[in-house]
Amino acid sequence: MSKLRVTVWNENLHETRFQEIRDIYPEGIHGCVAGFLKDAGMEVSTATLAEEEHGLTQERLDNTDVLVWWGHMAHNDVQDEIVERVYRRVMQGMGLVVLHSGHASKIFRKLTGSDSELLRWREVGEKEILWVMNPAHPIVQGLPDHFILEHEEMYGETFIIPRPDEVVFVSWFEGGEVFRSGLTYTRGLGKIFYFRPGHEAFPTFFNENVQKVIINAVNWAKPGAAMPKVTLGEIKNPIMPIKDAKENTLAQLNVYKDEE
């Protein structure tokens, strides 16, 4: 059985510009996430913003079952052509796991069709408790009914998103705010999971429970059985005979022409 093919994408800007972030993630956030996914038995590669085509060539995406996305300070620097390329692959069945401030990325906004960058936030390193909303969901298997992150950035409601297919986690923060921190969507044939934790200034991705969530989410988001090819558009040859079929003598009315 072939391994699940995962690409971890990261801006890789905080790690290269700020020593304090590099001290936390010496291999970059993408390197940390790729490491524990590899340990889980997956075939993992990484890609970053500075690479040609942001490392997300058509060939790379065609050979990716699930794309993991982390971004924060350079959402608008991602080329629209690449966003469209990722969008098409999700619609075709590639899974997408969006982490932390990836909620404001072009790809998440395009897939949700909303102002998902809008929410409340505060960065003081407060305690976060993540509560499991559906203990039967595949993404929470092996987890307790809640787990604690001692220091994280706060995100608070209202979160401007369309209604999710499922709310998997809700967070409570030390300052009193709450947030829908684990959400699923289906777009086309692709499964999408948004997971809130992962601010770059804290070692969140080394947390055992956070890693388990992401591993479970990647397994959940993998493509299902291939869909049969379907025919769309005009059908000239009916699948059954049509009695007394008549030619549409007004067909020319369906064709727009500029007035001469």
Secondary structure, 3 states (H helix, E strand, C coil): CCCCEEEEEECCCHHHHCHHHHHHCCCHHHHHHHHHHHHCCCEEEEEECCCHHHHCCHHHHHCCCEEEEECCCCHHHCCHHHHHHHHHHHHHCCEEEEEHHHHHCHHHHHHHCCCCCCCEEEEEEEEEEEEECCCCCHHHCCCCCEEEEEEEEEEECCCCCCCCCEEEEEEEECCCCEEEEEEEEEECCEEEEEECCCCCCCCHHHCHHHHHHHHHHHHHHCCCCCCCCCCCCCCCCCCCCCCCCCCCCCHHHHCCCCCC
